[in-house]
């Protein structure tokens, strides 16, 4: 699979089935994160991989109403970062940008492995911090729910994308 094919195939499915999360899978996802670019190679992100069934159940309390589908995930990845661990150039704080780059690489690696990796915003960072013992000074950016697309689940078409002319400019912004 080429990088472009992975980009085209990546989807955030909500109908998941259980899949065995091996050490090899975690290693490949971790290495994709490790190789991500960051300002001065600071790598400000910290990831918590959760696959223990009891810990996954403990995370049920952190999800917002309507995110019950997350209970079918086989792995949850908490993505955290701190401003002081990365570059601040004038008013530009790179920690969230760099962490986002690392998430993107993880999503593509998951796609290549035949997995669905769905980042969510519908969760409580405070509760997540408590369940996973994440220090207060780390910002919980997202939780990524990982599994396999459920066989026979309704087809979830790709969300419509904006036209290129709406988001890409040449030589000047307008």
C-alpha positions in Angstrom: 0.0 0.0 0.0 1.4 3.4 -0.9 1.1 6.4 1.4 -1.6 7.9 -0.9 -3.6 4.7 -0.8 -3.5 4.7 3.0 -4.7 8.3 2.9 -7.6 7.4 0.6 -8.5 4.3 2.7 -8.3 5.8 6.1 -11.8 6.1 7.7 -13.1 6.8 11.2 -15.6 3.9 11.4 -17.9 3.6 14.3 -19.0 0.0 13.8 -16.1 -2.0 15.2 -15.4 -5.6 16.0 -12.8 -7.0 18.4 -9.3 -7.6 17.0 -6.3 -9.0 18.8 -3.9 -6.1 19.6 -0.5 -7.7 19.6 2.8 -6.3 20.8 3.9 -6.1 17.2 0.9 -3.9 16.4 1.7 -1.6 19.3 5.3 -1.5 18.3 4.5 -0.5 14.7 2.0 2.2 15.8 4.6 3.4 18.3 7.4 3.6 15.8 5.2 5.6 13.4 4.7 8.1 16.2 8.4 8.1 17.1 9.4 8.9 13.5 7.0 11.9 13.2 8.6 15.3 12.6 8.6 17.9 15.4 10.2 21.2 16.1 13.9 20.5 16.8 12.9 16.8 17.2 11.4 17.6 20.6 8.7 14.9 20.3 6.4 16.6 22.8 3.8 13.9 22.7 3.2 11.1 25.3 0.9 8.2 24.3 -0.8 5.8 26.6 -1.8 2.5 24.9 -4.6 0.8 26.7 -5.6 -2.8 25.7 -6.2 -4.4 29.1 -9.9 -5.3 29.1 -10.5 -4.1 32.7 -8.8 -0.7 31.9 -10.8 -0.4 28.7 -14.0 -0.9 30.7 -12.8 1.7 33.2 -12.6 4.2 30.3 -16.3 3.8 29.5 -17.0 6.5 32.1 -14.9 9.1 30.3 -16.8 9.0 27.0 -19.5 11.5 26.2 -23.1 10.4 25.7 -23.5 9.0 22.1 -20.0 7.5 22.1 -21.1 4.1 23.3 -19.8 2.6 20.1 -16.3 3.2 21.6 -16.9 0.2 23.9 -16.3 -2.1 20.9 -12.7 -0.8 20.5 -9.9 -3.2 21.1 -7.3 -0.5 21.9 -7.6 3.0 23.2 -4.7 5.4 22.7 -4.6 8.5 24.9 -2.6 11.3 23.3 -1.1 13.9 25.6 1.4 16.7 25.3 2.8 19.7 27.2 3.6 23.2 25.8 6.9 23.3 27.7 8.2 20.2 25.9 8.2 21.9 22.5 9.2 25.1 20.6 7.6 28.4 21.3 8.6 30.9 18.7 7.0 34.3 19.3 3.3 33.6 19.6 3.6 30.2 17.8 3.3 27.2 20.2 4.2 24.1 18.3 3.3 21.4 20.8 -0.2 20.8 19.5 0.8 21.0 15.8 3.6 18.5 16.3 1.4 16.2 18.3 -1.2 16.4 15.5 1.5 15.4 13.0 2.3 12.3 15.1 -1.4 11.3 15.3 -1.7 11.6 11.5 1.2 9.2 11.1 -0.3 6.8 13.6 -3.6 6.8 11.7 -1.9 6.0 8.4 0.1 3.2 10.0 -3.1 1.8 11.5 -4.7 1.9 8.1 -1.8 0.0 6.5 -2.3 -2.7 9.3 -5.9 -3.1 8.3 -7.2 -1.3 11.4 -9.6 1.5 12.0 -8.1 4.3 14.3 -10.8 6.8 15.1 -9.7 10.0 17.1 -12.5 11.4 19.2 -13.3 14.7 20.9 -16.3 13.4 22.9 -14.6 12.5 26.2 -13.7 14.1 29.5 -10.0 14.9 29.7 -10.3 15.2 33.5 -11.8 11.7 33.9 -9.3 10.3 31.4 -6.4 11.8 33.4 -7.8 10.1 36.6 -8.3 6.6 35.0 -4.9 6.6 33.3 -3.0 8.4 36.0 -1.9 11.2 33.6 -0.2 14.1 35.4 -2.1 17.3 35.6 0.4 19.3 33.6 -0.2 17.1 30.5 -3.0 18.2 28.1 -5.1 15.2 26.9 -5.5 16.1 23.2 -7.6 13.1 22.0 -8.4 9.5 22.5 -8.0 7.2 19.5 -10.3 4.2 19.4 -8.8 1.3 17.5 -10.4 -1.9 16.2 -11.5 -3.5 12.9 -14.4 -2.4 10.8 -17.2 -4.7 11.7 -18.1 -7.2 9.0 -21.6 -6.5 7.7 -21.8 -3.1 9.3 -23.5 -0.3 7.3 -21.3 1.3 4.8 -20.0 4.6 6.1 -19.1 6.7 3.1 -16.3 9.2 3.2 -17.5 12.5 4.5 -17.6 15.1 1.7 -14.5 17.2 1.4 -14.3 20.9 0.6 -13.4 21.8 -3.0 -9.7 22.4 -3.4 -10.4 26.0 -4.5 -11.8 26.5 -1.0 -8.7 25.4 0.9 -5.7 25.7 -1.4 -4.3 29.0 -2.7 -1.4 29.8 -4.9 1.0 32.7 -4.4 -1.5 34.7 -2.2 -4.2 33.8 0.2 -7.0 35.4 -1.9 
